[in-house]
Amino acid sequence: MNKEGMVSSHNAGKAVSVSEHSMPSLVTDLKSLLKLNVLIANVLPVFTGFWLALYFTGVSFSAHWALFFLTMLGSTFVMAGALVINNWYDVDIDTIMDRTKNRPTVTGHISLRTVLILGFSLSILGFIFLFFTTIEATVYAFIGWFTYVVLYTMWSKRKYTLNTVIGSVSGAVSPLIGWTAITSGFQLVPIVLFMILFIFQMPHTFAIAIRKHDEYKAAGVAMLPVVYGFEMTKRQILVYVACLLPLPFFIGVLGTTFLVIATLLNVGWIVLSINGFFAKDDEKWARWMFLYSVNYIAILFILMVLVTF
């Protein structure tokens, strides 16, 4: 696929060099290119994983500040690189969808060649930083990168409704990167963290897909609501949310406060999911589901740090 040629025909005469941009516009374009909100949401579990590994191994943070710096910087760069490459590859469908039409790859503000170079440069730099932590952390980062870039973006996203399941693996490995920078990941706590993130991403993504159903359909993206409809999607949302309910009890060592709050969050999400079967406005309900999911995962992973502080 000749993406440079494609974007040139779509934005004839629009492409400009980065140096011609005003600084505010460049900052806006970079935030969009890096999907800053998504990036931050993925980096938070890395920190939580690192923090909990210190807590459970009885090691002080002050003795590992350099390792922390390398882990956070490396994982951030790897994730940013994957997100940028995703933008480069998806430029054709991004031109169709309203939610992505202002990305610099679509507007032509930054050339696709520059975007691709930036994506791989960030990825390589991130892996170099992580290489100075542990091999296991580097391996998990590569699994996340490869799953998102190759298995999700380039292979399954446009063809199979299982794209959400495949893509969820890439986000779910983030706490394993942080944890394994300190100690082995073959332990209960990091595995539960992986499962929470893996399962959470299904209802979270399905809610987005319901809200943006028409855009995904126009772009030919095989999201579950597009292929099988809203009712099937709502049933799967409820199943996945219900699967989250027992997981906090496997890490009950975090204490009663964590268990109570996590359980209340899970029950609240189950109730909201059930309400979807009676919703008269699916888009409005999906928006509430999306907002709940974003706050759910942020509260949960911040709470894990606070109860072990």
Stockholm file with secondary structure:
# STOCKHOLM 1.0

chainA/1-309         MNKEGMVSSHNAGKAVSVSEHSMPSLVTDLKSLLKLNVLIANVLPVFTGFWLALYFTGVSFSAHWALFFLTMLGSTFVMAGALVINNWYDVDIDTIMDRTKNRPTVTGHISLRTVLILGFSLSILGFIFLFFTTIEATVYAFIGWFTYVVLYTMWSKRKYTLNTVIGSVSGAVSPLIGWTAITSGFQLVPIVLFMILFIFQMPHTFAIAIRKHDEYKAAGVAMLPVVYGFEMTKRQILVYVACLLPLPFFIGVLGTTFLVIATLLNVGWIVLSINGFFAKDDEKWARWMFLYSVNYIAILFILMVLVTF
#=GR chainA/1-309 SS CCHHHHHHHHTTTTCCCGGGSCHHHHHHHHHHHTTHHHHHHHHHHHHHHHHHHHHHHTCCGGGGHHHHHHHHHHHHHHHHHHHHHHHHHTHHHHTTCGGGTTSHHHHTSSCHHHHHHHHHHHHHHHHHHHHTTCHHHHHHHHHHHHIIIIIIIIIITTTCTTHHHHHHHHHHTHHHHHHHTTSCSCSHHHHHHHHHHHHHHHHHHHHHHHHTHHHHHHHTCCCHHHHHHHHHHHHHHHHHHHHHTTHHHHTGGGCHHHHHHHHHHHHHHHHHHHHGGGCSCHHHHHHHHHHHHHHHHHHHHHHHHHTTC
#=GC SS_cons         CCHHHHHHHHTTTTCCCGGGSCHHHHHHHHHHHTTHHHHHHHHHHHHHHHHHHHHHHTCCGGGGHHHHHHHHHHHHHHHHHHHHHHHHHTHHHHTTCGGGTTSHHHHTSSCHHHHHHHHHHHHHHHHHHHHTTCHHHHHHHHHHHHIIIIIIIIIITTTCTTHHHHHHHHHHTHHHHHHHTTSCSCSHHHHHHHHHHHHHHHHHHHHHHHHTHHHHHHHTCCCHHHHHHHHHHHHHHHHHHHHHTTHHHHTGGGCHHHHHHHHHHHHHHHHHHHHGGGCSCHHHHHHHHHHHHHHHHHHHHHHHHHTTC
//
